[in-house]
Amino acid sequence: MELDRVATLLNRLSDKTKEKEIKWEKETNNSYATTLGKFKLSIIQDASSYDYEADPDYFLSITNGKNLISSEWIDSFSDEELKEIMPSSFKVMEALYREARRQANDVEGIVENLIKSIDGML
């Protein structure tokens, strides 16, 4: 398989996520998932590789199925694997992970509620 097609998928996924056209849900403490057609895509931060001196690794995983119980793993791609053809792969995957996490946790709504609470104190 040509990794340039995976890079195209990653860029489009990132763009549509920023435009809030793709919705993400929390899977685990370090992964978020969305369903497109019959496939589930997960953006994963590899916590085992993370330490204070090194950047974490990010993976885009594709499974066939909408839930964890009946999902069949198809493939996954890491930022390291993509960096030769996509030098920005780490930054794109890191930004996608952060946006997916913020969306899944409704950070925007939480911040708005906090602002309203503070405004109510004044």
Secondary structure, 3 states (H helix, E strand, C coil): CCHHHHHHHHHHHHHHHHCCCCCCEEEECCEEEEEECCEEEEEEEEHHHCECCECCEEEEEEEECCCCCCCEEEEEEEHHHHCCCCCCHHHHHHHHHHHHHHHHCCHHHHHHHHHHHHHHHC
